[in-house]
Amino acid sequence: MVCLLVLVVVLAGLIGAEFYARHRAASVIEETLKCSLGDTATTSLTVMPPFLWQHITGTYAAIDIQTAGHNIRQAQGMQLQAAIRGLQQQDNTATIKSVDARLTWSSDGIKQTVKSAIPLLGSLITDVRANPDDDTLKLSSLLAALTVRPRATADGGLTLDIVDATGPGVGEASELQPVLDAYLARQTSNLPLGVKAQNVEVTGDGVVAQFAAHDATVPTGNEECFSAR
């Protein structure tokens, strides 16, 4: 009986430690994402092998995350879902076998983001229409219209290429494009875990972009959102 009691106590302790470690790890990841992206997130950790063993070895088999969809930095209406596989951590560096991520950007979020990026023009926009047939979105008001096409940039972020701009107060597309590019570069480039945009498409609800990173090395100790975790 004594041996059985000791075994039960040990098992209870291990289970309690497992749950605590799992909860603590998820909290740290979510805090880090909140710091880096500005939105809340939920984290799912693989059941096997036990998380305590993963933590001891520094090798994490699978981590899935999903942000709430409010925003990414100052870009409104963006949600990121990411599947992290084969993460190994040692000292201040993490190596990742693969990260596959899906970013969705709602039509209303695009409207709010353009309003922030180009305040004068943005204040005129009242409607956004997505056209999957030619991968464009039309942002319009009673007097002005702006047609844009989302694109993955060379540095792995997203931008909106201006296809057409008409109406009083809109200005030349050549003047608006650099402003929009610079604003969106700050929001979508240098995302956590080194993910970069691979392709982008327009859907009936907005924009969907696929991001990925493979065999990536991510420094964690000298980056503000990682160093205190």
C-alpha positions in Angstrom: 0.0 0.0 0.0 2.8 2.4 0.8 4.5 1.7 -2.5 1.2 2.2 -4.3 0.6 5.5 -2.4 4.0 6.7 -3.3 3.5 5.8 -7.0 0.1 7.7 -7.0 1.7 10.8 -5.5 4.6 10.7 -8.0 2.2 10.3 -10.9 0.0 13.1 -9.6 3.0 15.3 -9.3 4.2 14.6 -12.8 0.7 15.2 -14.2 0.5 18.5 -12.3 3.9 19.5 -13.5 3.0 18.6 -17.1 -0.2 20.7 -17.0 1.6 23.6 -15.4 4.5 23.5 -17.9 2.1 23.3 -20.8 0.0 26.2 -19.5 3.1 28.3 -18.8 4.6 27.6 -22.3 1.3 28.6 -24.0 1.2 31.8 -21.9 4.7 32.8 -22.9 4.0 32.2 -26.6 0.8 34.2 -26.4 2.5 37.1 -24.5 5.3 37.1 -27.1 2.9 37.2 -30.0 0.9 40.0 -28.3 4.1 42.0 -28.0 5.2 41.4 -31.5 1.9 41.5 -33.4 -0.3 43.5 -31.1 -3.2 41.0 -30.9 -4.2 38.2 -28.6 -3.6 34.6 -29.6 -4.4 31.0 -28.6 -1.8 28.2 -28.6 -2.1 24.5 -29.0 0.7 22.2 -28.0 1.0 18.6 -29.2 0.0 15.9 -26.6 2.9 13.5 -27.4 5.6 13.4 -26.5 4.8 14.9 -23.1 5.6 18.6 -22.9 8.0 18.2 -20.0 10.1 15.9 -22.1 10.1 18.4 -25.0 11.1 21.1 -22.6 14.0 19.1 -21.2 15.3 18.1 -24.6 14.7 21.6 -26.1 12.9 20.0 -29.0 9.2 20.9 -29.6 7.4 18.7 -32.0 4.3 20.8 -32.9 2.9 24.2 -31.9 -0.2 25.7 -33.5 -1.1 29.3 -32.9 -4.0 31.5 -34.0 -4.4 35.2 -33.4 -7.8 36.7 -32.6 -8.1 38.5 -35.9 -8.3 42.1 -34.7 -5.1 43.3 -36.2 -1.4 42.6 -37.0 0.4 45.6 -35.7 -1.5 48.6 -37.2 -3.1 46.6 -40.1 -6.7 46.1 -39.1 -8.8 42.9 -39.7 -5.8 40.5 -40.1 -5.7 37.1 -38.6 -2.7 34.7 -38.6 -2.8 31.0 -38.2 0.5 29.2 -38.0 1.7 25.6 -37.7 5.2 25.3 -36.3 7.0 21.9 -36.6 10.3 20.8 -35.3 11.4 23.7 -33.2 14.7 23.3 -31.3 15.9 25.8 -28.8 19.4 26.3 -27.5 20.6 29.3 -25.5 19.3 32.4 -27.4 18.7 30.7 -30.7 15.8 28.7 -32.1 15.9 26.6 -35.2 12.7 25.6 -36.9 12.2 22.8 -39.4 9.0 24.4 -40.9 6.4 27.0 -40.3 3.3 27.2 -42.5 1.0 30.1 -41.9 -2.2 31.5 -43.3 -3.0 35.2 -43.1 -6.5 36.4 -43.7 -7.3 40.0 -44.2 -11.0 41.1 -44.2 -12.4 43.6 -46.7 -13.4 45.9 -43.9 -9.9 45.6 -42.3 -8.4 46.6 -45.7 -10.6 49.7 -45.7 -9.6 50.7 -42.2 -6.0 50.1 -42.9 -6.0 52.2 -46.1 -7.7 54.9 -44.1 -4.8 54.9 -41.7 -2.1 54.6 -44.4 -3.5 57.4 -46.6 -5.6 59.6 -44.2 -6.8 62.2 -46.8 -7.9 59.6 -49.3 -8.9 57.1 -46.7 -11.4 59.4 -45.2 -13.4 59.3 -48.4 -13.7 55.5 -48.6 -17.0 54.0 -47.6 -17.1 50.7 -49.4 -14.8 47.8 -50.4 -15.6 45.3 -53.1 -13.5 42.2 -53.6 -13.2 40.8 -57.1 -11.6 37.3 -57.1 -11.8 37.0 -60.9 -8.9 39.5 -61.4 -7.5 39.5 -57.8 -8.4 43.1 -57.1 -10.3 45.1 -54.5 -12.2 48.3 -55.2 -12.3 50.9 -52.5 -14.8 53.6 -53.3 -17.0 56.5 -52.2 -19.5 58.6 -54.0 -16.8 60.7 -55.6 -13.6 58.6 -55.6 -12.4 55.1 -56.3 -9.2 53.2 -55.7 -8.6 49.7 -57.2 -5.8 47.7 -55.7 -4.2 44.3 -56.2 -2.5 42.6 -53.2 1.0 41.3 -53.7 3.8 39.6 -51.8 6.8 41.8 -51.6 10.5 40.9 -52.1 11.2 41.1 -48.4 8.3 38.7 -47.6 5.6 41.2 -46.6 2.4 42.3 -48.2 1.4 45.4 -50.1 -1.5 46.7 -52.2 -0.5 47.7 -55.8 -2.7 50.5 -57.0 -4.2 49.5 -60.3 -6.4 52.6 -60.8 -7.2 55.8 -58.9 -10.0 58.1 -59.9 -11.9 61.0 -58.5 -11.3 64.4 -56.9 -8.7 64.5 -54.1 -7.3 61.1 -54.9 -4.1 62.3 -56.5 -1.7 60.4 -58.7 -1.2 56.7 -58.1 2.6 57.2 -58.4 2.3 59.5 -55.4 0.1 57.2 -53.3 1.9 53.9 -53.9 5.1 54.7 -52.0 3.1 55.8 -49.0 1.0 52.6 -49.0 4.1 50.4 -49.6 6.0 52.0 -46.6 3.0 51.7 -44.3 2.3 48.0 -45.1 6.0 47.1 -44.9 6.0 48.2 -41.3 3.0 46.0 -40.6 3.7 42.8 -42.5 7.5 42.5 -42.9 9.7 40.9 -40.3 7.0 38.8 -38.8 7.8 36.4 -35.9 9.6 33.1 -36.7 11.0 34.4 -40.0 7.8 33.7 -42.0 7.6 35.4 -45.4 4.7 35.7 -47.8 4.7 33.1 -50.6 1.5 33.8 -52.5 -1.6 36.0 -52.2 -5.1 35.7 -53.5 -8.4 37.7 -53.3 -11.5 35.9 -52.0 -15.0 37.1 -51.7 -14.3 38.1 -48.1 -11.0 39.9 -48.6 -7.4 38.6 -49.0 -5.8 35.2 -48.1 -2.0 35.0 -48.0 0.3 32.0 -47.4 3.4 32.5 -45.4 6.2 30.0 -44.7 9.7 29.5 -43.3 11.8 26.4 -43.6 15.0 25.4 -41.9 15.0 28.9 -40.3 17.2 30.2 -37.5 15.5 32.7 -35.3 17.5 34.7 -32.7 15.4 35.1 -29.5 17.7 36.7 -26.9 18.3 40.1 -28.4 14.8 40.9 -29.6 12.6 43.0 -27.4 9.5 40.7 -27.5 11.6 37.5 -26.9 14.3 38.6 -24.6 12.1 38.9 -21.5 10.3 35.6 -21.9 
